[in-house]
Amino acid sequence: MKVAFFNTKPYDRQFFGIANEQHQHEIVFFESHLSHETISLAAGFPAVCIFINDYLNSSMLQTLAQGGTQLIALRSAGFNHVDLAAAHNLGIQIVRVPAYSPYAVAEHAVALILSLNRKVHRAYNRVREGNFSIEGLLGFDLHEATVGVIGTGKIGAIFAQIMRGFGCKLLGYDSYHNPTCLELGMEYVSLSELLAQSDVISLHCPLTPDTHHLINATAIAKLKTGTMLINTSRGGLIDTQAAIDGLKSGAIGYLGIDVYEQEADLFFEDLSNEVIQDDTFQRLLTFPNVIVTGHQAFFTSQALANIAETTLSNITEFEQSGSCVNAVNLDKAIASHK
């Protein structure tokens, strides 16, 4: 099948090239994002493959449909960046990678916790400058700390398993009570209870209209003073300005984020020689108790191999049968977003 891949990096071309030896699709890689300015490049491609920072609205989907596109293959689990209703009306099928490496994301969340707690980022810079003072690097034992997990699907459950290994008490907030988490001794509570009781809170839920700005000023007001907040899920779960206010007041004692609600123009690009225009993001970087990574939680060799294989298998399945087991159920997804 002829496939236009947008928003690609050298590592994408490497892993998809290896995986495509079996599938033999006709792949054309484009470095640019899929946008109104670049969408003409997709004309004549029955399949288009995009990443998380390529946004497809109604008019763009209409253009793709007119150009012969029948399939949108997402190199991600989430699909909040696509107008699902428009795709449904145009008869365009959307397929995704429901799981590529939940371990990668869960482990990165733990890395942020350990780095923030033990001030690894600050200690690293001090030692390089010949400063071996440990003043200001005081941490706390994770053993017996209360860890709140918001979203206890595959990634949240693996994160909970790791934190249980540290001897943490686990609280969970999810409409579905995962048996794996219950076996770990997790107690499911209301969101308000989790916010009020947790020493560390990690977000592992999808971004929907209901979860947008789940962590806002009201939620932050319920936190213990000095709570650690971690987000490796979607940037829109946190109201960034409210988080900044929480950092200034001390309600948030540590913030570790791998995602940011306005990341589309920042992450995955080298902007080291430019002046970043996002003042809110720049303000975040001024706090010594904040670590930001550029959406790298998924970035392991195992995850990239799984993403490539699953994506190309999805395209092959659609080409052969007109359907795919990993297709987004548009009717269900649209209903849940109303």
PyMOL commands that set and color helices and strands:
alter all, ss='L'
color gray80, all
select helices_A, chain A and resi 10-23+39-42+58-66+84-90+102-117+120-128+154-165+179-183+191-197+217-220+235-237+240-249+263-265+279-284+301-321+330-336
alter helices_A, ss='H'
color red, helices_A
select strands_A, chain A and resi 2-5+26-29+47-50+71-74+93-95+146-150+169-173+187-188+200-203+227-231+252-257+290-292
alter strands_A, ss='S'
color yellow, strands_A
deselect
rebuild
show_as cartoon
